[in-house]
Amino acid sequence: MRTELQLTEGDVIELDASHKLGKIGIFVVYKTTLDGGGTCHGPHDIYPDGHHVFCEQLCLTDLHAPKATVDFYQSGFFTNMLKNIKPIGKAVRVWRLLNI
């Protein structure tokens, strides 16, 4: 179940050193999934799926530059967690059909 603090596709976030993900800058969320759960030491040791967020760095000076990516969870029991990060904007992906 999605909560109001969970990011959605198109959200723009700013990551800095305090987030401890190894990447800093402005990122846009390009995909979210509910995954990663499982069992550990037996059938009653269950870890639920989490809200998994995938982001791509925005580089406005060179649109063809390789883009850094980062992913993290906002719920569940994972080491790479960022629970309370708020979007600073919203982005829209546009597709154009070329040379039909």
Secondary structure by P-SEA (a helix, b strand, c coil): ccccccccccbbbbbccccccccccbbbbcccccccccccccccbbbbbcbbbbbbbbbccccccbbbbbbbbccccccccccbbbbcbbbbbbbbbccc
